[in-house]
């Protein structure tokens, strides 16, 4: 074989070898890239799991702090003198915040006597619920539908109120069901009611949800003016923003107040509002706790309702983790 042929064969072999090397390198690069993507995704998943767990534990810490504060309040009820730094937490939905480790939690406690009781709602007191819905940016027409439909849902007959709904409406839905004709067992039942949307119930970035201001526990017929959140105060007849602010300021004195202490705020309108207000505490407390790792980032929320069987013992009537709302 001539030298020319040997060189040509040798050059051809080198070309094939080069192509093989390039193919192997390409395959290895693909494997390395795939492996790096998998590792990065695993790291991101692990970090996300770690952050979610941290926020959940922060929210749980806030819940435990709230139960401790409730017990402290019950043990010190009626104290005329409270030492500085030993003040009891308010039970009117005031937001408290505390740093813990690398994150923080926010927590609110509301005595259920300061909320509107769904199971005690009547045609007469339905005005409170309608006014509350208007506060939450629900139109007047939709508010009428929701109030009447709630009353129809829990009454024992099949008669339809002017704006309400009974079996005929619910059985015509794509997934039919009948009106309950009994008291509410959970607040989430509201999502079955005509006119109640998830945004109305859970809330949006612009306003809280209806579920924050309602209760199904206890048998209170009147709103406890000493613990009602601002939104519930605003739902009372003849209430103005100025009057609501005066009530909150008076509550912030930490003095032991009586119903008569608020009478002058309403002036001549007191006879119209008096059937709807009282001062009796229920011993049932709603707790909303949320845990955060960073400012401006979504947190993890827990909702619970606790009843005080004894000042030193609380029992949960309701517990939801995560809650239906995103703080």
N, C-alpha and C positions, 0 to 999 in steps of 0.2 A: 504494500500500500504506500502510495506516495506521501510525502510530507504534507502536501497541500490537503489531501483527504483527511490525514490524521488531525491537522489543525481544525478542519471544518467540523469533524465529529466532536472534537474536544470543545469547540466553541458552542456547538449545539447542546452538549451535555451541561455546560456551564449555564446556558440560558434556561434549560429545564430546571436545573437546581435553583437558580435565582427565582423562578416562578414559584417553585415549591416553598422556598423560604418566605416569599411574599405572602403566599396563601396561609402558611403557618402563622406568620406574624399577624395577619388580618384576623385569623380565627382567635388567636390569643388576645388580641385587642378587644374583640367582641366579647370574649369570656370575661376579661377584666372589667370592661364597661358594664356588662350585665351584673357582675358581682358587686361593683361599686354602687350601682343603682339599688340593688337589693339591700346592701348594707345601709345605704342612706335612708331608704324607706323604713328599715327596721329601727334605725336610730330615731327617726322622726316619730314612729309609732310608740317607741319606748318613752321618748320625751313627752309625747302627748298623754300617754297613760300616766306617767309620773306627775304631770301638771294637773290632770283631772283628779287624780287621787289626792294630791296636796290640797286642791280647792275643796274637795269633798270633806276632807278632814278638818279644814278650817271652818267650813259651814257647820260641821258637827260640833266643833269647839264652841262656836257661837250659840248653838242650841243648848249645850250643857251650861254655858254661862247664863243664858236666859232662865233656865230652870232653877239655877242657884239664886238668881236675883228674885225670882218669884217666891221662893221659900224664905229668903231674907225679908221680903216685904211682908209676907204673912206673919212671920214671927215678930215683926216690929209694928204691926198694925196698931194704930191708935196712939203711937208715940207722939207726944206734943213737942218734944225736943229731939232733934236729930243732930248728932255731932258732924262737923264739917268733914267731908270725905266719906261719910257713912250714909249718904243720902240713898234712898231707895230709887230704883229705876221706875220711870213712869210707865203706865200701862195704857197709853192712849195712841200707840203707834209711833211714838218718837223713835227715831233711828239712832242707835248707838254704834260706835265703831271702835275697834281695838286691834292693835297690831300684834301679830303672833308669828315669831320666826321671820321668814322671808315674805310673808303675806299678811293679810288682815281679814277680818270678818266684819260684817254689819249685821245687826239684829234688831228686830222690832217686836215688842210685846203689846198685845191689845186684849183688854178684858172683853170677852164676848158680849157683855152687857152693853158695850158701846157700839155694837154692830146691829144691823137690821136682822131680826130673826125671821127666816123664811117660813118656818112652821107656825109662827104666831101671826103671820101677815093676814090682814083682813081687807075687805073692800075699803074700809075707812083709812087704815094705815098704809094702803097701797100708794098713797101720795108720796110717802117717804121714799119708797123704792123708785117711783117715777122721777122725783127730784134728783135722786142719786144718779140715775141713768143719764139725766140731762147734764149733770156735772162731769160725766165721763164721755161727753161728746156724742151721745146717742140722740138721734132726732126725736122730737116729740111724738111723731107717729109710731116710730119703732118702739119707743118707751111704753106707749099705751099697749102695743101688741104684747110686749114681754110681761108687763105687770098682769094683764088679764089672763095671759096664757099660764103664768105661774099659779094664779088663783084657781084656774080651771084644772090644772094638773093635779092639785092636791085636794080639791073638794071631792065629795063622794058621788056627785051626780054627773050626768052627761049633758047638762045644759051649758050652752056656749055663751060667754060674756060677749059684749059688743065687739071687742078686738081680740078675743081669746081663741082657744083651740081645744077641741076634745078629740075623741076617737076618730071621727070622720076625717079630720085633717091629718092626723098622724098615720092612719091606715092607708092613706093615699100616697104616702112617701115611697121612694124607690125601695127602701128597707122599712117596711111598715112595723108599727108597734102601737100599743094602746096607751092612753093617758093612765097614770098610776092610780089616781083617786085615793091617795094616801100621802102622809107627810114625807118630806125629803129625808133620805138616809145619808146621802153624801151631797156636797156642794156640786160635784161633777155632774150630777143629774141635770143641772141647769143646761148642759150642752144638748139635752134632748128636747128642751123647751123651744117652741116656735119663736124665732127672732133672736135667740141667743147664739152668737157666733163665737168661735175661739178667741178672736180679738177682744170682744166685749167681755168675755169671762176671764181670760188670762191677762189682758192688757196689751199695750203696745209701748213703743219707746216714748210716746207722747203722754200717756196716762196709765194709771194702774187699772187692773181688771176689776170687774164687778165682784169676783170671788173674794177679794181682799176685805170687803166691807160687809159681808153677810155671814150669818152663822145658822146652824141647824141645832145647836146645843142649848140646853136650858129652856126656860119657859117665860123669859122676860117679855113683857108686853110693851115696855117703854125703853127709850134710849137713855143709857147712863151718860148724862151730860159731862160727867167728870172724866170719862175715859173714851168718849167718842172721837174718832179721827176727824180731822178738819173736813174731809169730804162728807162724812155722815152729819156733822153739825150743819153743813151747808144745805143738807136735804131737809132740815126741819122747816116747818111753815114760818113765814115772816122772818126768816133768817137773812141777814145781810153779811157781806164780808167783814164789815166793821164789828158787828156783834160777835161773829165767830172769833175774830182776833181778840176781842175783849175777854171772851170765855177762856181762850187758851192762855192769855196773860194771867188771868186770875187763878187758873189751875197751876201755873208755874210758881205760885207763891209758896208751894209746898205746905200750906196751912191745911188744917182739917176743915173741909168745906161742907156746907149743907146746901140743899136745893134752894133755900131762900137767899143764899149768897149770890145767886145768879139772876134773881127776879128783876132787879133794877135794870139789868142790861136790856131786857125786852120791853120795859115800860108798859105802855098800854096794850101791847100785843101779847102780853103774858097769858091771858086767858085762852088765846088761840093755840099757843104752843104747849101749854101745861099738860094737856092730855097725852102728849107724846114723850115727855121727858121724866126722868127719875134720877136716883142716885144710888141704887142698889147694885153692889158688885155681884157677879155671878159665881166667882170661884173657878171659872173656866177661862183659859187663856190661849189665845192664838199666838204662835211664835213663827216669825219669818226670819230665817238666817241664811246668809250668803257668804261664801268664801271667795277671796280674790288673791291672785298673785301679782297682778300689775294694774295700775290705774288705767281706766279706759278700756280694759279687756273684759270679755264676758266672764262671769263667775259661775259658781255652782250653788244652787238654791235648795233649801230644805224647808218644808212647811210642817208644822205640827200643832195639834191642839191638846192641851193638858188640863186635867182637872185636879184640884187640890183636895184629895180625900182627907189629908191631915196637913198641917203647916209644914211638916217635915217629909211629906211623901206626895209626889205627883204621879199621876197615872195618865198615859197617853190615850186619848180617844181617837186620834188621827195622826198618821205619820206618813209623809211622802218625800221620797228622796230618789231622784231629783224631783223638784217641784215642777208644776206645769208652767211656771213663768221663768223667764231668763233675766236675771238682774244685770 
